Amino acid sequence: MPLTVFDTKGIPATRRECIEAAVVAGGKHVAAPHEAWIAADPFHDGVRVLLTGPHGFQRTVTFTLEEVPAAITQRVRETLEE
């Protein structure tokens, strides 16, 4: 699996699995292993995903808790392609 989620904190149980699956789906196309840490972002009333990878790659994706999984997947994919 090219993208591994190491931790998910502060996300309601009803949304946690869906968000985690959407993040993993967004990283299926990468060639090298990447990591993700998902956390609630109370200051912006949403979710923050820290993505890391080889050669010092580090990006953050933010979205609301109500975001649909397809949109989360697309945002993660676009961020990994930068």
CYANA upper distance limits for C-alpha pairs under 8 A (distance plus 0.5 A):
  1 MET  CA     28 LYS  CA      7.56
  1 MET  CA     33 PRO  CA      7.89
  2 PRO  CA     27 GLY  CA      6.88
  2 PRO  CA     28 LYS  CA      6.37
  2 PRO  CA     29 HIS  CA      8.03
  2 PRO  CA     30 VAL  CA      6.57
  2 PRO  CA     31 ALA  CA      7.25
  2 PRO  CA     32 ALA  CA      6.63
  2 PRO  CA     33 PRO  CA      4.93
  2 PRO  CA     34 HIS  CA      6.44
  3 LEU  CA     24 VAL  CA      6.28
  3 LEU  CA     27 GLY  CA      5.74
  3 LEU  CA     28 LYS  CA      7.17
  3 LEU  CA     30 VAL  CA      8.31
  3 LEU  CA     33 PRO  CA      6.30
  3 LEU  CA     34 HIS  CA      5.16
  3 LEU  CA     35 GLU  CA      5.92
  3 LEU  CA     36 ALA  CA      7.53
  4 THR  CA     24 VAL  CA      7.35
  4 THR  CA     33 PRO  CA      8.20
  4 THR  CA     34 HIS  CA      6.91
  4 THR  CA     35 GLU  CA      5.37
  4 THR  CA     36 ALA  CA      6.58
  5 VAL  CA     20 GLU  CA      7.70
  5 VAL  CA     24 VAL  CA      7.68
  5 VAL  CA     35 GLU  CA      6.35
  5 VAL  CA     36 ALA  CA      5.10
  5 VAL  CA     37 TRP  CA      6.36
  5 VAL  CA     38 ILE  CA      8.03
  6 PHE  CA     35 GLU  CA      7.35
  6 PHE  CA     36 ALA  CA      6.59
  6 PHE  CA     37 TRP  CA      6.19
  7 ASP  CA     36 ALA  CA      7.97
  7 ASP  CA     37 TRP  CA      5.57
  7 ASP  CA     38 ILE  CA      6.60
  7 ASP  CA     39 ALA  CA      8.43
  8 THR  CA     16 ARG  CA      7.96
  8 THR  CA     20 GLU  CA      8.36
  8 THR  CA     37 TRP  CA      6.69
  8 THR  CA     38 ILE  CA      5.10
  8 THR  CA     39 ALA  CA      6.08
  9 LYS  CA     38 ILE  CA      6.87
  9 LYS  CA     39 ALA  CA      5.17
  9 LYS  CA     40 ALA  CA      6.85
 10 GLY  CA     39 ALA  CA      6.36
 10 GLY  CA     40 ALA  CA      5.45
 11 ILE  CA     15 ARG  CA      7.26
 11 ILE  CA     16 ARG  CA      6.12
 11 ILE  CA     39 ALA  CA      7.16
 11 ILE  CA     40 ALA  CA      6.10
 11 ILE  CA     47 VAL  CA      8.30
 12 PRO  CA     16 ARG  CA      6.49
 13 ALA  CA     17 GLU  CA      7.85
 15 ARG  CA     19 ILE  CA      6.62
 15 ARG  CA     65 LEU  CA      8.11
 16 ARG  CA     20 GLU  CA      6.59
 17 GLU  CA     21 ALA  CA      6.59
 18 CYS  CA     22 ALA  CA      6.73
 18 CYS  CA     69 PRO  CA      7.32
 19 ILE  CA     23 VAL  CA      6.75
 19 ILE  CA     69 PRO  CA      7.00
 19 ILE  CA     72 ILE  CA      8.01
 20 GLU  CA     24 VAL  CA      6.77
 20 GLU  CA     38 ILE  CA      8.27
 21 ALA  CA     25 ALA  CA      6.60
 22 ALA  CA     26 GLY  CA      6.77
 22 ALA  CA     69 PRO  CA      5.78
 22 ALA  CA     70 ALA  CA      7.42
 22 ALA  CA     72 ILE  CA      6.47
 22 ALA  CA     73 THR  CA      5.43
 23 VAL  CA     27 GLY  CA      7.21
 23 VAL  CA     72 ILE  CA      7.10
 23 VAL  CA     73 THR  CA      6.09
 23 VAL  CA     76 VAL  CA      6.79
 24 VAL  CA     28 LYS  CA      7.10
 24 VAL  CA     73 THR  CA      8.26
 25 ALA  CA     73 THR  CA      6.48
 26 GLY  CA     72 ILE  CA      8.11
 26 GLY  CA     73 THR  CA      4.78
 26 GLY  CA     74 GLN  CA      6.74
 26 GLY  CA     75 ARG  CA      8.07
 26 GLY  CA     76 VAL  CA      5.58
 26 GLY  CA     77 ARG  CA      5.09
 27 GLY  CA     34 HIS  CA      8.26
 27 GLY  CA     76 VAL  CA      7.39
 27 GLY  CA     77 ARG  CA      6.53
 27 GLY  CA     80 LEU  CA      7.75
 29 HIS  CA     77 ARG  CA      8.43
 30 VAL  CA     34 HIS  CA      8.43
 30 VAL  CA     80 LEU  CA      8.10
 32 ALA  CA     53 GLY  CA      8.08
 32 ALA  CA     54 PRO  CA      7.69
 33 PRO  CA     53 GLY  CA      6.97
 33 PRO  CA     54 PRO  CA      7.92
 34 HIS  CA     51 LEU  CA      7.48
 34 HIS  CA     52 THR  CA      6.15
 34 HIS  CA     53 GLY  CA      4.87
 34 HIS  CA     54 PRO  CA      7.68
 35 GLU  CA     51 LEU  CA      6.21
 35 GLU  CA     52 THR  CA      5.71
 35 GLU  CA     53 GLY  CA      6.76
 36 ALA  CA     49 VAL  CA      6.96
 36 ALA  CA     50 LEU  CA      6.00
 36 ALA  CA     51 LEU  CA      5.11
 36 ALA  CA     52 THR  CA      6.96
 37 TRP  CA     49 VAL  CA      6.12
 37 TRP  CA     50 LEU  CA      5.69
 37 TRP  CA     51 LEU  CA      7.29
 38 ILE  CA     47 VAL  CA      7.64
 38 ILE  CA     48 ARG  CA      6.44
 38 ILE  CA     49 VAL  CA      5.01
 38 ILE  CA     50 LEU  CA      7.05
 39 ALA  CA     47 VAL  CA      6.34
 39 ALA  CA     48 ARG  CA      5.92
 39 ALA  CA     49 VAL  CA      6.94
 40 ALA  CA     45 ASP  CA      8.36
 40 ALA  CA     46 GLY  CA      6.57
 40 ALA  CA     47 VAL  CA      5.03
 40 ALA  CA     48 ARG  CA      6.64
 41 ASP  CA     45 ASP  CA      6.38
 41 ASP  CA     46 GLY  CA      5.63
 41 ASP  CA     47 VAL  CA      5.49
 41 ASP  CA     48 ARG  CA      6.28
 42 PRO  CA     46 GLY  CA      6.96
 45 ASP  CA     64 THR  CA      7.20
 45 ASP  CA     65 LEU  CA      8.36
 46 GLY  CA     62 THR  CA      7.57
 46 GLY  CA     63 PHE  CA      6.15
 46 GLY  CA     64 THR  CA      4.56
 46 GLY  CA     65 LEU  CA      5.77
 47 VAL  CA     62 THR  CA      6.07
 47 VAL  CA     63 PHE  CA      5.92
 47 VAL  CA     64 THR  CA      6.31
 47 VAL  CA     65 LEU  CA      6.76
 48 ARG  CA     60 THR  CA      7.23
 48 ARG  CA     61 VAL  CA      6.28
 48 ARG  CA     62 THR  CA      5.00
 48 ARG  CA     63 PHE  CA      7.28
 49 VAL  CA     60 THR  CA      6.02
 49 VAL  CA     61 VAL  CA      5.59
 49 VAL  CA     62 THR  CA      6.78
 50 LEU  CA     58 GLN  CA      7.63
 50 LEU  CA     59 ARG  CA      6.46
 50 LEU  CA     60 THR  CA      5.09
 50 LEU  CA     61 VAL  CA      7.11
 51 LEU  CA     57 PHE  CA      8.25
 51 LEU  CA     58 GLN  CA      6.05
 51 LEU  CA     59 ARG  CA      5.71
 51 LEU  CA     60 THR  CA      6.52
 51 LEU  CA     61 VAL  CA      8.28
 52 THR  CA     56 GLY  CA      7.84
 52 THR  CA     57 PHE  CA      5.76
 52 THR  CA     58 GLN  CA      4.90
 52 THR  CA     59 ARG  CA      7.09
 53 GLY  CA     57 PHE  CA      5.31
 53 GLY  CA     58 GLN  CA      7.08
 59 ARG  CA     79 THR  CA      7.63
 59 ARG  CA     80 LEU  CA      8.47
 61 VAL  CA     75 ARG  CA      7.68
 61 VAL  CA     76 VAL  CA      7.24
 61 VAL  CA     79 THR  CA      7.76
 63 PHE  CA     67 GLU  CA      7.11
 63 PHE  CA     72 ILE  CA      7.95
 67 GLU  CA     71 ALA  CA      7.16
 67 GLU  CA     72 ILE  CA      7.26
 68 VAL  CA     72 ILE  CA      7.04
 69 PRO  CA     73 THR  CA      6.64
 70 ALA  CA     74 GLN  CA      6.70
 71 ALA  CA     75 ARG  CA      6.68
 72 ILE  CA     76 VAL  CA      6.72
 73 THR  CA     77 ARG  CA      6.61
 74 GLN  CA     78 GLU  CA      6.61
 75 ARG  CA     79 THR  CA      6.61
 76 VAL  CA     80 LEU  CA      6.67
 77 ARG  CA     81 GLU  CA      6.80
 78 GLU  CA     82 GLU  CA      7.09
